[in-house]
Amino acid sequence: MTEISAKKGVGVWKFTGSKAALKNVGAGWYYDWAAQNNDIPGPTGVEFVPMIWGKQNVTSATLKEAKSEGDVLLGFNEPDMGGQANMSVEDALAAWPQLEGTGMRLVSPAVAYGGDTAGGWLDRFMTGAKSKGLRVDAIALHWYGSDFSAASVNQFLGYVDAVHKRYGKPIWITEFGLMNFSGSPKYPTDAQKVTFIKGATAGLEKRSYVERYAWFGLPAVGDSVDFGLYKDGDSPTEAGKAYRAAG
């Protein structure tokens, strides 16, 4: 049984069957880390949300493209990470008025970690935005847990709660999952994934301040086979089945 939830979404990169998988998993929305979805068109009724990934994407052409795709705009992707958008808080604040100029609803840059930390990247961005009178309508977060036990559910939800408590704004979790980037095993078992997905999505659905959440990611092909949800348009992994039932 596919449960369709307006909150439930996925991060998608190109793979065979993406459109059918988006429908099958019951996603209300999706994104692809870009301002448009030309390579990954979605099924009717599934909302695409554009993103301005980094500093180089803050151009009038890209912003215009994003505006033509939807009403909500995702901010920069992991600006606190060298391998990702890699932006200083000052750079992000300087660019933000151009995002505001679209008139779209704006979701904050998504930090890789420490969204609830005083003096952290997100905290400094939000403080700067407030002092400059800039508009940030919701907060984006990423979270990856390296503890694969059942305790991971409350570790994740506790982080989401702490960030909400700090800023008092609606929350979008635009990437989440279980992954150990520096140890072994790197990925949980199917049973651990299912336990986490069931508990995490139930908690997110219950929290009225959580507007959207997106598993990382939809494709379970190539190097994403250990954490993705679908091998093709209608072949969910065990994690995919659990996520399909969420909502």
BAFI-3210 file (N, C-alpha, C; in Angstrom, 3 decimals, decimal comma, padded with zeros to 6 digits):
// residues 247
n [1|2|3|4|5|6|7|8|9|10|11|12|13|14|15|16|17|18|19|20|21|22|23|24|25|26|27|28|29|30|31|32|33|34|35|36|37|38|39|40|41|42|43|44|45|46|47|48|49|50|51|52|53|54|55|56|57|58|59|60|61|62|63|64|65|66|67|68|69|70|71|72|73|74|75|76|77|78|79|80|81|82|83|84|85|86|87|88|89|90|91|92|93|94|95|96|97|98|99|100|101|102|103|104|105|106|107|108|109|110|111|112|113|114|115|116|117|118|119|120|121|122|123|124|125|126|127|128|129|130|131|132|133|134|135|136|137|138|139|140|141|142|143|144|145|146|147|148|149|150|151|152|153|154|155|156|157|158|159|160|161|162|163|164|165|166|167|168|169|170|171|172|173|174|175|176|177|178|179|180|181|182|183|184|185|186|187|188|189|190|191|192|193|194|195|196|197|198|199|200|201|202|203|204|205|206|207|208|209|210|211|212|213|214|215|216|217|218|219|220|221|222|223|224|225|226|227|228|229|230|231|232|233|234|235|236|237|238|239|240|241|242|243|244|245|246|247]
n.u [000,855|000,716|001,457|000,523|002,009|002,007|004,204|006,244|009,145|011,803|015,308|016,535|018,572|019,565|018,203|017,181|013,764|012,991|010,745|008,514|009,175|009,041|006,303|005,450|006,529|005,038|005,608|005,169|006,579|009,701|013,261|016,249|018,710|019,124|018,167|016,229|014,230|014,781|016,159|015,032|012,053|009,032|006,155|002,702|001,249|003,175|005,190|007,851|010,721|012,819|016,387|018,993|022,138|024,812|027,284|028,028|025,701|024,059|022,733|021,065|019,780|019,607|018,117|015,760|014,945|014,517|012,374|010,389|009,799|008,539|007,092|008,552|011,866|014,894|017,730|021,367|023,518|024,864|026,803|028,706|030,582|033,604|033,709|031,253|028,848|030,454|030,680|031,267|029,648|029,300|029,422|027,119|025,103|025,439|024,608|021,980|019,838|019,353|018,128|015,871|014,725|013,314|010,821|009,886|009,040|011,417|013,806|016,232|019,886|021,212|022,797|025,450|025,815|025,389|023,337|021,986|023,845|025,231|026,760|027,555|027,638|025,000|023,715|025,110|024,462|021,654|021,499|022,817|021,087|018,815|019,725|020,228|017,771|016,840|014,887|013,994|012,220|011,897|013,726|016,336|017,662|020,273|020,875|022,816|023,134|025,472|025,179|023,665|021,712|018,434|018,254|018,877|016,651|015,551|017,794|017,986|015,404|015,596|017,563|016,269|014,195|015,701|016,826|014,532|013,600|015,571|015,336|012,656|011,241|009,541|010,541|012,503|013,679|016,084|017,918|018,372|019,475|021,055|024,416|027,802|030,404|033,093|033,782|033,418|030,804|029,932|027,312|023,934|022,143|019,437|017,263|017,857|017,695|014,964|013,725|014,656|013,589|010,807|010,366|011,476|010,044|007,440|007,697|008,321|006,042|004,229|005,062|004,072|005,479|007,356|007,631|008,435|010,138|012,947|014,261|017,589|018,721|016,453|017,305|018,550|020,972|024,108|026,586|024,805|023,340|023,302|021,881|019,804|016,369|014,935|015,416|014,634|011,802|009,722|010,772|011,274|013,716|014,206|014,285|013,025|010,436|009,618|009,714|007,863|005,543|005,342|003,845]
n.v [-001,204|002,083|005,009|008,281|011,269|014,678|015,761|013,941|013,303|012,993|013,029|013,099|011,662|011,170|008,225|005,098|004,813|006,699|008,428|006,702|005,462|007,599|008,010|005,512|005,365|007,152|009,838|013,245|015,318|016,325|016,827|017,790|018,873|020,989|023,865|023,243|020,537|019,147|016,829|014,973|014,546|014,694|012,703|013,603|015,746|015,444|017,490|019,499|020,898|023,588|024,292|026,532|025,839|026,648|029,322|029,883|029,476|031,584|033,400|035,604|034,216|031,546|031,923|032,870|030,632|028,859|030,150|029,753|027,164|026,655|027,541|027,621|027,917|026,257|026,878|027,174|024,275|022,456|024,536|024,653|022,753|021,756|020,165|020,611|023,199|025,095|027,799|030,954|032,378|035,079|035,351|033,936|035,472|037,829|037,072|036,374|038,353|038,291|035,851|036,336|038,196|036,749|036,452|034,105|031,580|031,068|028,676|028,004|027,868|024,534|023,102|020,742|019,715|020,429|022,349|023,253|024,456|026,982|029,763|028,301|027,538|027,805|029,158|031,578|032,502|032,818|034,725|036,853|037,248|038,148|040,551|042,006|042,245|040,279|037,782|034,632|031,825|029,198|026,458|024,458|021,182|018,708|015,329|012,651|009,524|007,640|005,708|002,758|001,526|001,076|003,379|005,446|006,703|008,476|010,045|011,395|012,689|014,221|016,057|017,452|018,598|020,237|022,118|023,360|024,487|026,352|028,281|028,619|028,264|026,793|023,470|021,848|018,749|017,968|016,073|012,888|010,018|006,831|006,504|005,716|007,630|007,457|005,044|001,442|-000,988|000,772|001,103|000,487|-002,595|-004,105|-004,536|-002,732|-000,319|-000,316|-000,211|002,294|004,018|003,636|004,569|007,178|008,502|008,350|009,982|012,431|012,941|013,383|015,780|019,000|021,245|020,346|020,618|019,381|016,411|014,537|011,599|010,412|008,538|008,500|006,677|003,319|002,309|001,317|003,052|003,782|001,708|000,652|002,385|003,609|003,793|002,666|000,307|000,393|001,549|000,138|-001,479|-001,615|-001,411|-003,011|-000,856|000,975|-000,088|000,317|003,092|003,741|002,969|004,907|007,839]
n.w [000,000|-000,995|000,660|000,351|001,144|001,851|003,058|002,667|000,846|-001,642|-002,417|-005,647|-008,115|-011,533|-012,850|-014,335|-014,554|-012,710|-012,687|-012,491|-010,079|-008,290|-008,244|-007,303|-004,721|-003,326|-002,965|-002,055|-002,968|-004,538|-005,079|-006,914|-006,416|-008,108|-010,161|-011,942|-013,381|-015,716|-016,525|-014,893|-014,932|-013,063|-011,962|-012,611|-010,220|-008,279|-006,514|-007,702|-006,264|-006,635|-006,347|-005,373|-005,683|-005,044|-004,782|-007,428|-008,782|-008,388|-010,394|-012,676|-014,708|-013,760|-011,432|-012,531|-013,934|-011,786|-010,545|-012,419|-011,986|-009,568|-006,307|-004,039|-002,812|-002,401|-000,400|-000,320|-000,724|001,779|002,685|004,602|004,093|002,594|000,260|-000,842|-001,250|-000,004|001,188|002,732|005,617|005,240|002,436|001,737|002,951|001,524|-001,000|-000,621|-000,882|-003,648|-004,028|-002,529|-004,202|-006,077|-005,095|-004,139|-001,661|000,857|001,777|004,177|003,712|003,706|006,261|006,868|009,382|012,935|013,176|015,379|016,928|018,906|017,488|015,325|011,734|010,610|012,673|012,733|010,197|010,397|012,437|011,185|009,011|010,310|011,440|009,161|008,067|006,339|004,629|005,766|005,427|006,261|007,754|006,500|006,913|007,169|008,078|009,202|010,647|012,574|014,404|014,302|015,743|017,330|018,755|017,113|016,008|017,955|018,325|015,912|015,751|018,031|017,336|015,256|016,737|018,458|016,711|015,767|018,128|018,570|016,475|015,895|013,531|010,636|009,643|007,186|006,346|004,300|003,546|004,856|006,731|007,515|007,943|008,176|007,923|008,541|009,646|010,186|010,104|007,045|006,273|007,469|008,271|006,368|008,110|010,171|008,769|008,095|010,631|011,485|009,475|009,779|012,442|012,347|010,258|011,239|013,490|012,268|010,752|012,784|013,910|013,793|012,999|011,223|007,909|005,518|004,461|003,215|002,069|001,565|-000,889|-003,672|-005,866|-005,943|-007,064|-008,506|-006,716|-004,775|-003,855|-001,295|000,315|-001,024|-002,322|-004,530|-007,143|-009,731|-011,644|-010,308|-008,322|-005,223|-002,595|000,635|002,374|000,717|000,589|003,219|003,346|001,423|002,707|004,608|006,083]
ca.u [000,000|001,485|000,874|000,963|002,099|002,484|005,510|007,240|009,804|013,084|016,328|016,615|019,482|019,042|018,319|016,079|012,557|012,812|009,376|007,629|009,533|008,490|004,867|005,286|006,903|004,041|006,206|004,400|007,485|011,084|014,210|017,399|019,881|019,273|017,086|015,195|014,165|014,734|016,646|014,267|010,672|008,254|004,777|001,695|000,825|004,315|005,781|009,301|011,208|014,140|017,443|020,184|023,088|025,982|027,573|028,081|024,339|023,314|022,728|019,677|019,209|019,271|017,027|014,553|014,598|013,959|011,065|009,419|009,585|007,755|006,834|009,473|013,252|015,855|019,002|022,627|023,690|026,019|027,816|029,718|031,457|034,538|033,380|029,908|028,762|031,693|030,495|031,300|028,371|029,254|029,064|025,718|024,259|025,551|023,860|020,589|018,831|019,000|017,142|014,642|014,174|012,412|009,493|009,526|009,239|012,834|014,272|017,627|020,940|021,168|024,118|025,689|025,746|025,500|022,322|021,520|025,024|025,455|027,976|027,810|027,394|023,591|023,406|025,656|023,667|020,336|021,732|023,127|019,867|017,929|020,263|020,156|016,377|016,623|013,772|014,213|010,881|011,975|015,095|016,675|018,647|020,708|021,280|023,219|023,500|026,438|024,712|022,618|020,752|017,107|018,413|019,071|015,397|015,452|018,938|017,573|014,274|016,081|018,257|015,228|013,526|016,633|016,949|013,270|013,553|016,524|014,955|011,201|010,721|009,246|011,740|012,585|014,844|016,241|018,670|018,613|019,719|022,057|025,664|029,000|031,366|034,498|034,009|032,890|030,317|029,526|025,854|023,172|021,461|018,062|016,390|018,157|017,129|013,499|013,401|014,897|012,636|009,476|010,342|011,783|008,948|006,287|007,979|008,264|004,637|003,543|005,515|003,402|006,437|008,111|006,831|008,857|011,343|013,378|015,289|018,719|017,973|015,531|017,924|019,372|021,738|025,531|027,122|023,744|022,545|023,224|021,026|018,709|015,036|014,387|016,366|014,064|010,502|008,796|011,503|011,803|014,516|013,472|014,147|012,025|009,108|009,298|009,470|006,598|004,450|005,349|002,928]
ca.v [000,000|003,321|006,129|009,569|012,292|015,966|016,015|012,927|013,559|012,322|013,596|012,205|011,891|010,484|006,771|004,554|004,547|007,696|008,957|005,654|005,244|008,735|007,742|004,296|005,565|008,013|011,132|014,446|016,296|015,875|017,819|017,154|019,733|021,929|024,844|022,695|019,071|018,717|015,445|014,096|015,005|013,908|012,410|014,624|015,812|015,400|018,829|019,670|022,087|023,960|024,683|027,277|024,952|027,343|030,704|029,992|029,354|032,822|034,219|035,971|033,154|030,393|032,328|032,940|029,234|028,339|030,772|029,168|025,763|026,459|028,669|027,517|027,810|025,751|027,607|026,530|022,896|022,223|025,598|024,456|021,648|022,068|019,434|020,958|024,597|025,713|029,259|031,610|032,973|036,414|035,151|033,505|036,625|038,800|036,559|036,065|039,260|037,892|034,782|037,018|038,912|035,888|036,483|032,754|031,223|030,711|027,736|028,341|026,929|023,281|022,755|019,308|019,329|021,530|023,393|023,732|024,894|028,422|030,180|027,455|028,188|028,187|030,154|032,866|032,924|033,281|035,977|037,859|037,521|038,947|041,908|042,695|042,286|039,340|036,859|033,178|031,358|027,874|025,978|023,153|020,414|017,370|014,531|011,260|008,889|006,541|004,693|002,080|000,877|001,703|004,703|006,455|007,430|009,617|010,935|012,217|013,553|015,168|017,117|018,243|019,385|021,251|023,185|024,101|025,261|027,467|029,327|028,800|028,308|025,473|022,695|020,910|017,870|017,715|014,817|012,164|008,596|006,235|006,280|005,981|008,117|007,274|003,764|000,235|-000,946|002,100|001,147|-000,417|-003,732|-003,802|-004,473|-001,464|000,759|-000,352|000,285|003,741|004,712|003,600|005,450|008,564|009,104|008,511|011,169|013,629|013,167|013,882|017,129|019,951|022,232|019,745|020,780|018,444|015,613|013,837|010,581|010,417|009,185|007,573|005,570|002,292|001,757|001,666|003,274|004,106|000,494|000,359|003,314|004,119|003,217|001,955|-000,178|000,906|002,169|-000,568|-002,456|-001,007|-002,155|-003,114|000,537|001,579|-000,558|001,004|004,521|003,783|002,826|006,053|008,923]
ca.w [000,000|-001,051|001,411|-000,185|002,172|001,328|003,670|002,285|-000,426|-001,865|-003,282|-006,806|-009,239|-012,719|-013,002|-015,118|-013,770|-011,642|-012,686|-011,956|-008,672|-007,537|-008,076|-006,513|-003,317|-002,685|-002,609|-002,345|-003,578|-004,709|-005,599|-007,563|-006,150|-009,219|-010,309|-012,840|-013,355|-017,118|-016,632|-013,997|-014,807|-012,109|-012,351|-012,307|-008,826|-007,358|-006,631|-007,805|-005,549|-007,149|-005,415|-005,799|-005,010|-004,491|-005,183|-008,892|-009,318|-008,117|-011,612|-013,001|-015,550|-012,921|-010,541|-013,360|-014,189|-010,532|-010,315|-013,344|-011,587|-008,340|-005,393|-002,913|-003,268|-001,427|-000,385|-000,688|-000,285|002,658|002,540|005,647|003,693|001,520|-000,959|-001,298|-001,708|000,491|001,219|004,040|006,021|004,627|001,022|001,663|003,285|000,429|-002,157|-000,260|-001,450|-005,012|-003,878|-002,088|-005,348|-006,853|-004,479|-003,718|-000,258|000,924|002,788|004,485|003,329|004,474|006,801|006,988|010,803|013,894|012,984|016,685|017,688|019,047|016,810|014,160|010,445|010,461|013,703|012,292|009,039|010,854|013,178|010,165|008,235|011,163|011,605|007,860|007,624|005,240|004,860|005,724|005,807|006,874|007,949|005,917|007,672|006,785|009,240|008,980|011,907|012,484|015,352|013,542|016,646|017,393|019,389|016,054|015,763|018,861|018,077|014,767|016,094|019,033|016,591|014,577|017,794|018,980|015,712|015,768|019,370|018,466|015,513|015,889|012,153|010,068|009,306|006,049|006,398|002,864|003,413|006,104|006,571|008,396|007,233|008,976|006,924|008,923|010,313|009,565|008,717|006,577|006,113|008,319|007,648|005,935|009,299|010,865|007,944|008,210|011,982|011,507|008,591|010,402|013,610|011,967|009,478|012,151|014,307|011,423|010,391|013,989|014,282|012,893|012,484|010,112|006,690|004,477|004,697|002,005|002,244|000,631|-001,938|-004,345|-006,607|-005,289|-008,190|-008,414|-005,370|-003,804|-003,637|000,138|001,077|-001,843|-002,128|-005,700|-008,155|-010,983|-011,400|-009,419|-007,502|-004,009|-001,621|001,915|002,827|-000,162|001,013|004,478|003,052|000,685|003,681|005,532|005,758]
c.u [000,888|000,739|001,412|000,913|002,642|003,881|006,607|007,824|011,082|014,016|016,542|017,752|019,064|019,275|017,089|014,892|012,271|011,366|008,395|007,903|008,993|007,002|004,664|005,559|005,918|004,590|005,252|005,245|008,870|011,955|015,416|018,671|020,116|018,048|015,967|015,269|014,115|015,151|015,787|012,836|009,887|006,859|003,844|001,340|001,942|005,112|007,308|009,694|012,618|015,108|018,477|021,349|024,235|026,178|027,511|026,694|023,484|023,458|021,281|019,008|018,759|018,117|015,701|014,015|013,917|012,553|009,991|009,036|008,692|007,627|007,812|010,876|014,131|017,164|020,189|022,814|024,997|027,127|028,946|030,704|032,326|034,198|032,011|029,865|029,917|031,628|030,676|029,909|028,199|028,851|027,588|024,770|024,276|024,715|022,366|019,554|018,437|018,005|015,798|013,930|013,253|010,974|009,031|009,680|010,647|013,141|015,772|018,625|020,879|022,562|024,225|025,521|025,694|024,503|021,813|022,645|025,148|026,782|028,367|027,431|025,957|023,208|023,910|024,892|022,328|020,439|021,989|021,904|018,924|018,428|020,194|018,721|016,092|015,555|014,228|012,942|010,877|013,444|015,263|017,774|019,044|021,097|021,630|023,680|024,461|026,160|023,517|021,590|019,423|017,165|018,542|017,813|015,319|016,644|018,579|016,472|014,672|016,803|017,255|014,523|014,414|016,780|015,670|013,177|014,446|015,990|013,446|010,586|010,384|010,538|011,506|013,823|015,082|017,184|018,702|018,789|020,711|023,291|026,813|030,133|032,817|034,787|033,393|031,936|029,849|028,004|025,168|022,637|020,074|017,140|016,601|017,588|015,619|013,055|013,546|013,854|011,250|009,382|010,525|010,613|007,704|006,466|007,880|006,821|003,865|003,885|004,953|004,381|007,334|007,228|007,152|010,040|011,655|014,506|016,382|019,058|017,070|016,245|018,710|020,124|023,201|025,955|026,062|022,890|022,363|022,317|019,830|017,435|014,530|015,478|015,936|012,658|009,582|009,478|012,101|012,714|013,663|013,259|013,060|010,615|008,671|008,961|008,165|005,406|004,344|004,336|001,567]
c.v [001,250|004,413|007,422|010,597|013,560|016,270|015,151|013,213|012,751|013,225|012,610|012,632|010,931|008,972|006,277|004,252|005,576|008,190|007,959|005,415|006,368|008,534|006,572|004,510|006,484|009,353|012,271|015,477|015,663|017,047|017,080|017,998|020,744|022,834|024,349|021,166|018,495|017,257|014,461|014,615|014,095|013,615|013,555|014,570|015,683|016,689|018,763|020,963|022,414|024,379|025,563|026,675|025,700|028,714|030,888|029,918|030,603|033,740|034,530|034,878|031,959|030,718|032,406|031,531|028,628|028,873|030,163|027,743|025,603|027,718|028,713|027,294|027,320|026,517|026,686|025,162|022,696|023,261|025,443|023,333|022,032|021,397|019,753|022,449|025,461|027,247|029,787|032,150|034,332|036,327|034,805|034,667|037,668|038,374|036,452|037,038|038,912|036,738|035,378|037,698|038,080|035,989|035,125|032,593|030,643|029,789|027,955|027,433|025,703|022,942|021,242|018,836|020,598|022,659|023,992|024,330|026,417|028,773|029,308|028,184|028,670|029,276|031,537|033,408|033,501|034,597|037,125|038,251|038,430|040,392|042,709|042,789|041,390|038,309|035,403|032,548|030,009|027,464|024,611|022,493|019,156|016,631|013,122|010,680|007,738|005,458|004,012|001,374|001,631|003,099|005,817|007,289|008,667|010,557|011,916|013,197|014,589|016,345|018,040|019,152|020,530|022,416|024,021|025,011|026,501|028,605|029,571|028,900|026,900|024,800|021,844|020,061|017,391|016,553|014,179|010,682|008,109|005,908|006,576|006,339|007,762|005,921|002,614|-000,445|000,453|002,239|000,162|-001,619|-003,288|-003,633|-003,159|-000,277|000,848|000,199|001,801|004,493|004,754|004,602|006,915|009,211|009,285|009,768|012,460|013,961|013,789|015,329|018,153|020,958|021,662|019,804|019,724|017,624|014,809|012,874|010,761|008,960|008,131|006,418|004,607|001,563|002,167|001,898|003,696|002,886|000,203|001,296|003,838|003,304|002,354|001,560|000,242|001,418|001,461|-001,664|-001,790|-001,968|-002,323|-001,707|001,250|001,181|000,166|002,466|004,693|003,731|004,025|007,106|008,697]
c.w [000,000|-000,283|000,810|000,939|001,544|001,860|003,066|000,906|-000,550|-002,649|-004,418|-007,723|-010,340|-012,660|-013,757|-014,211|-012,698|-011,544|-012,071|-010,470|-007,788|-007,264|-007,112|-005,027|-002,576|-002,241|-002,950|-003,086|-003,757|-005,139|-006,147|-007,426|-007,271|-009,310|-011,216|-012,833|-014,759|-017,293|-015,850|-013,869|-013,865|-012,626|-011,985|-010,828|-007,807|-007,559|-006,744|-007,094|-006,027|-006,043|-006,119|-005,020|-004,338|-005,105|-006,699|-009,540|-009,073|-009,330|-011,950|-013,831|-014,706|-011,981|-011,295|-013,648|-012,950|-010,296|-011,216|-012,930|-010,360|-007,514|-004,229|-003,457|-002,127|-001,555|-000,615|-000,027|000,486|002,460|003,543|005,300|002,498|000,200|-001,530|-001,681|-001,177|000,459|002,640|004,341|005,334|003,145|000,870|001,948|002,164|-000,779|-001,894|-000,836|-002,885|-005,003|-003,445|-003,250|-006,221|-006,348|-003,986|-002,203|-000,145|002,099|002,954|003,785|004,246|004,964|006,969|008,431|011,657|013,709|014,282|017,520|017,711|018,385|015,629|012,876|010,336|011,453|013,292|011,083|009,492|011,637|012,197|009,357|009,027|011,255|010,299|007,333|006,439|005,627|004,711|006,269|006,510|006,936|007,290|006,743|006,929|008,062|008,794|010,307|011,702|013,529|014,677|014,424|016,631|018,016|018,350|015,812|016,648|018,767|016,957|015,160|017,147|018,388|015,899|015,592|018,278|018,003|015,681|016,992|019,255|017,595|015,420|014,504|011,677|009,596|008,056|006,268|004,977|002,548|004,791|005,817|007,604|007,565|008,177|008,013|007,269|009,565|009,551|010,548|008,333|006,540|007,047|007,540|007,179|007,141|010,059|010,096|008,114|009,573|012,046|010,672|009,220|011,553|013,250|011,234|010,341|013,002|013,521|011,046|011,560|014,307|013,300|012,310|011,396|008,871|005,651|004,978|003,442|002,333|001,191|000,322|-002,560|-005,072|-005,703|-006,386|-008,037|-006,977|-004,348|-003,447|-002,140|000,925|000,296|-001,696|-003,284|-006,688|-009,553|-010,639|-010,435|-008,600|-006,271|-003,244|-000,363|002,496|002,016|000,220|002,289|004,239|002,284|001,632|004,628|005,095|006,349]
res [m|t|e|i|s|a|k|k|g|v|g|v|w|k|f|t|g|s|k|a|a|l|k|n|v|g|a|g|w|y|y|d|w|a|a|q|n|n|d|i|p|g|p|t|g|v|e|f|v|p|m|i|w|g|k|q|n|v|t|s|a|t|l|k|e|a|k|s|e|g|d|v|l|l|g|f|n|e|p|d|m|g|g|q|a|n|m|s|v|e|d|a|l|a|a|w|p|q|l|e|g|t|g|m|r|l|v|s|p|a|v|a|y|g|g|d|t|a|g|g|w|l|d|r|f|m|t|g|a|k|s|k|g|l|r|v|d|a|i|a|l|h|w|y|g|s|d|f|s|a|a|s|v|n|q|f|l|g|y|v|d|a|v|h|k|r|y|g|k|p|i|w|i|t|e|f|g|l|m|n|f|s|g|s|p|k|y|p|t|d|a|q|k|v|t|f|i|k|g|a|t|a|g|l|e|k|r|s|y|v|e|r|y|a|w|f|g|l|p|a|v|g|d|s|v|d|f|g|l|y|k|d|g|d|s|p|t|e|a|g|k|a|y|r|a|a|g]
***
